[in-house]
Structure formats: structure tokens, C-alpha cells
């Protein structure tokens, strides 16, 4: 009986998540639409996404962020934000962590999600990892966004890893971009997202969401040949934090 009640509670909790994802978009649809009409109004869209959409979901799910920072963002600076990826909450939590406006680079399949996908494809940099031309086009779009004073966010595992995997291998893309565009990498570890809201339907629950923003990694003196070394250095930072706080 207790197991049945737990499953019912987890099902309600998951459905409530999708309600919280959808409601702010419906309520603020005109404002969100207007702020996506031009790249110049992206900071206003980001403010709405961060302060209305993301915070409504996180606090509405009773998932309370606890952020520890080894280094702080500087206003007006561009960064490459890197984090582990194990939950849909990662998107909202990243928005919570950074006040500096940034653009997600993500897989184009998410654009098919009703309502969410409408805005996702308008404001994010979409990539088809199976298409070399798509991957090449990402570099041009990243440069355009950096020229606008924005930061970039990539989950470098390149997809959603098996839940039994602590941290999957990292792809080169984010690190190569950071080197080519001479922007610092910000390694970030999300410690509790998998526990709070994993990809398994009957799982999760309210609680704290611990985040560690690590020291930034400068790329000014690096060349493309340093990509793999940089990639493994950043991955080791995130992995160590995950293992220390398992």
C-alpha cells in the first residue's frame, strides 16, 4: 500500500512539473513572443525565462537551489557554461545560476515539443549532431551571439546519459568553441537534479538542489590542439565534485 501511495505521489509530482512548465508560457505568451522578434530584445526574453519561468518551476516543485561559487560572473562578460546533464531541471537551474544572459546550444529534436519547442527554436542554437553542416553552422551562430555580448551554455555529455552513469564522456564542441572565441569556461556541477527529477517517471521528490560553480578556466593562451586536454581537465573537475558528494 505504501509503495502504491508513493507511486501515486510521484506521478502527481511529475504531472505538476509539466503544468508549471506550461502555465507561465501561456500566461506570458505575448511578452515572450515580442521579446523573441529581435536579437536586440533577447536580454528581456532571458529575464522573463529566468525570473518568471525557471523560478516558478523550481520553487513550485519545492526544489530549492543552494549555489556555492568559487568565482563570480562579471557583468557584461561572455562565458562558456558547462555542466553535467541528468534531468530536465538542469535547464531551469542553469537559468537560475547565471544572471548573465546566455544562449543554450541543444539538440534540434527538442523543438518538436509543443509550446516549449516554439520558443526553444526561436532563441536557442539548434544542432543536428548527425549532420556535419549543422555542426559547422553552430560555430557561426555562436560567434554571432558572442558579438551580441551573450554567453553560451552547452551540456557537453552530448545527450542524456544512462542514469547509472555518474558522468558520461564529454564531446569536444564546447571546448573547441571556447578556445576559438577566447572565452572562459565555467565548469558547473549539479549535484541533486537526478535525485529530485530523473528521467524515470516514478521517481523524484522535493528537496535542495546543490550547485557548485567552480573556478573559471581561461582559454586565452590555448590553441585548438589543447582541446582534448582542456576537455578532460574540466570533466575531471565536475566528476570529482559528483563523487565527493555522492
N, C-alpha and C positions, 0 to 999 in steps of 0.2 A: 504493500500500500504506500509506504513512504517513497519507494522508488518511482511509483506511478505519479505521485504528487510532485516529486522533484522534476520529472519529465514534463509534466503539465506546466509547471512554473518556468522551466527553461524554454518551452515552446512559446509561452506568452511573452517572455523576456525578449526572444528573438523577433517575434512579430512586432513588439513595441519599438524595437530598433528601426524597422522599416517604416513604421509610422512616423518616427522622429526624423528620419531621412527625408521623407516626402513632404510633411506638413510645412516646414519653413520654405521649401521651394515653391509650393503652391501659394502660400501667403505672400511671399515677396517676389513672385514671378515677374511682375512688371519692372521692379527695380533691378532685379538680376539681369533681365533681358536688356534693359537700357545700358547697363554697365558693361555689357559684352559687345556692344555695337562698334566699339573702337578700342584699339590698344591703349589709347591715352586714358581711358577710364578703367583699365584693369585694376589699379590700386583700390578703387572704390568697390569693384567686384570682390577683390580679395578681402577687404574689410568686412563686407557682408558675409562672405563664406566663413571667415574666421570667427567673427564675433556673434553672428546670428546662427548660422547653420551648424558649424562644428561644436560650439559650446552648448547649443541646445541638445545635440545628440549626446555628448559626453556627460553633461550634468543630468540630462534626462534619463540616462542609463545608470545614474549613480556611480559612474566611473570617474573618480576624482584624480586629475593629474597632479603628480608630485615631481617637479622638474629640478634637477641639480645641474648647475652649469659650471664647467671648468673655465669657460671663456664666454663672453657675451658678444652678441651681434652688434655691429656698428651701423647706425642708421645711414642709409644711402649706399652701403656696400653690397656687392653681389657675392654669392657663395654657391657652392655645390653641396646640397644637403643630402646626406647618405644615411640610411637606417635599415635595420632588419625588417622583414615583412612577413607577418604571421597572422594578420587579422584585418578585417575591413576597418577597424578602429584606427589603424595606422594613418589613414588619410586625415581623419579628424584630429588626431593627436599631433601630427606634423603641423597642421594649421595652427593649433594651439601653441606649439613650441616657438614658432617663428613669427614675430611681428613684421619682419621684413618681407614684403610681398615676394612670392616665388611662384614658379610655374611647374607643375608636375609633368614629367615625361613618363608616359604609360602606354600600355598595350591598347591597340585600337578596338579590341573586342568590347571594352567597357562602354564604348559609345552606343552599343546596342541596348543598354539598359534603359527602360522607359523613364522619361523625365530627367533623371540624373544624367543620362547619356547625352541629352540635348545640350546641356551646359558643358559637360565634360569635353565634347569635341570642339566646342567654341573657345575654350580657354586653356586647354592642355595641349601639349605637343604629343601627338599620337605616333606610334611606331608599330610597324608590322615586322617583327623580328625575322620572319622568314623571307623578307624582301630586301635585298641589298640596297636598292634605290631608296626605299623608305628609311633605312638606317642612315644613309648618306644625307638625306634631306633633313634629318633631325639636327645635324650639326649646323646647318644654315639657320634653322628656326631658333636654335639655342642662341646663336650669335645675335640674332635679331632681338630676342628677349633680353639678353645681357646689355645690348645697346640702349634698351629702354630703362636700364637701371634695376632690373629684376634679378632674382636668384633662381636657381634651378633645383628641383628635387627629383632624385631617382632612387628607387629601391633596387640595388644592384644585384640582388639574387636572380633577377630576370624573370621572376614569376613567383608563384606561391609554392614554397617547398612542402614536402611531406611533413605532417605535424610531428613526426618522430625525429625529424632533423632539427638540431638546435640552430644551426646556421648553414645555409647552403653555400656553395661556391659563388663568388662574385664574378659578374661579367666586366669586361674592360671598358665599356662605353662611357660611364660616368667619369672614370679616372682619366681617360684619354681626352675627354672634353675639358675637364678642369685644367689639365696641362696645356692644352692648345689655347685656351682662353685666359690662362693665368689667373684663375680664381681659387681662393682657399677651399679646401674640402672640410666640411663639418661632419665628423662621424657622430652618429646619434644611436643610442641603444634604447629600444623599447622593451622593458622587462616583463610587463604583465598583460600585454594585449592578447596573447594566445590564451592565457588563463581566463581573461574576462569575456572574450568573444572570439573563439576559434572558428574554423571553417566547419566544424562538426555541429549539426543542428542542435542536438540535445546536449548542450554544454554551456559553460559560462555563468556569469553572475556579477553583481555589483562589487566594487572594491576600488582600491587605489591603482593608479596607473603610473608606475615609476619610470622616469625618463632620465638618462644621463647624456648631457651634451658634452662631448669630450673636447679636448684642446683641438683647435683648428690645425689643419695640415697645409702648410704653404707650398705652392707649386711653382713659384716664380723661377726657381733655378733648375727646374726639371725639364727633361725632354721626353718625347714620345717613347723613347727606348726605356724610360723608367716606369712605364705604365704598370707592368706586372708587379714590380717591387712595391709601388705605391698601393696597388690593389690589395696585396696580401698584408701590408702594414695596417691598412685601415680595417680590413676584415678581422685581423688578429685583435685589434682594439675592441671591436664590437663583441667578438666571440669571448674574449676574456671576461668582459663585463657580464655577459649572459651566464657563463659558467660559474662566476664568483657569486652570482645572486640566484642560482637555480633553486 
